[in-house]
Amino acid sequence: MKTTLTFCGFRDAFRAYERMDNFSYEGAQALFEYLEQYEEETGEELELDVIALCCDYTEDTPEAIAANYSIDLEDLDEEEQVEAVRDYLAGNTQLIAETPSGFLYANF
């Protein structure tokens, strides 16, 4: 049996698992749209697994990402720092979206 999931249902599933803090509203929306696009492009239906999504994807600030992945931001202004982190993520993983909070990306 299949249920079509809306963005509201997607967010409700995160609420039910007490995982609302894993992604901002914008990050969750970008992840939902990314997963929908993946389904359309591949023809593969995905099963919603909130815990797996929280393990597979992260939304974080450029500063936190730089610290976690040892990205050298010394002597860079704020705009250059964001660009350096964006380039690092784009070159090393799937960069899903930029959000007001930072970046949403696939963990690696």
C-alpha positions in Angstrom: 0.0 0.0 0.0 1.3 3.4 -0.9 0.7 6.9 0.5 1.6 10.0 -1.4 3.5 12.3 0.9 3.2 16.1 1.0 5.7 18.4 2.5 3.5 18.8 5.5 3.4 15.1 6.0 7.2 15.0 5.6 7.6 17.6 8.3 5.1 15.8 10.5 7.2 12.6 10.3 10.2 14.5 11.6 8.1 15.9 14.4 6.9 12.4 15.3 10.5 11.2 15.6 11.4 14.3 17.6 13.9 15.3 14.8 12.6 18.8 14.0 15.9 20.4 14.9 17.9 18.4 12.3 16.8 20.7 9.4 15.5 24.3 9.2 12.2 24.7 7.5 14.0 25.7 4.3 16.4 22.8 4.7 13.6 20.3 5.1 11.8 21.8 2.1 15.0 21.5 0.0 15.5 17.9 1.1 11.9 17.0 0.3 12.2 18.6 -3.2 15.5 16.9 -3.8 14.1 13.5 -2.8 11.0 14.1 -5.0 13.2 15.0 -8.0 15.3 11.9 -7.4 12.2 9.7 -7.5 11.0 11.4 -10.7 14.4 11.1 -12.4 15.1 7.5 -11.4 11.5 6.1 -11.3 12.4 4.6 -7.9 9.9 5.2 -5.1 11.6 6.0 -1.8 10.4 4.9 1.6 10.4 7.6 4.2 13.0 6.8 6.9 13.5 9.9 9.1 16.4 8.4 11.0 18.2 7.4 7.9 17.7 10.9 6.4 19.1 12.5 9.5 22.1 10.2 9.3 22.6 10.8 5.5 22.1 14.5 5.3 23.3 17.5 7.3 22.4 21.2 7.4 25.0 23.4 9.0 26.7 26.8 9.0 29.8 27.4 6.8 31.8 27.9 10.0 30.8 24.5 11.5 31.4 22.7 8.2 34.8 24.3 7.9 35.7 23.1 11.5 34.3 19.6 10.9 36.2 19.1 7.6 39.4 21.1 8.4 38.7 23.7 5.7 41.2 26.5 6.0 39.3 29.8 6.1 42.2 31.9 7.5 42.7 35.3 5.7 39.4 35.0 3.9 36.6 37.5 4.3 33.1 36.2 5.0 32.0 35.9 1.4 35.2 34.1 0.5 34.7 31.7 3.4 31.2 30.8 2.2 32.5 30.3 -1.3 35.4 28.1 0.0 32.9 25.9 1.9 30.5 25.8 -1.1 33.3 24.7 -3.4 34.6 22.1 -0.9 31.1 20.5 -0.5 30.4 20.6 -4.3 33.7 18.8 -4.9 33.4 16.2 -2.2 29.7 15.3 -1.8 26.2 16.1 -3.0 25.4 19.8 -2.2 21.7 19.8 -2.0 20.9 23.4 -1.3 22.0 26.7 0.3 19.7 27.8 3.1 19.5 30.8 5.4 21.2 28.6 7.9 24.1 27.5 5.6 24.3 24.4 3.5 22.4 21.2 3.2 24.5 18.3 2.0 24.9 14.6 1.9 27.2 13.3 4.6 30.5 11.9 3.5 
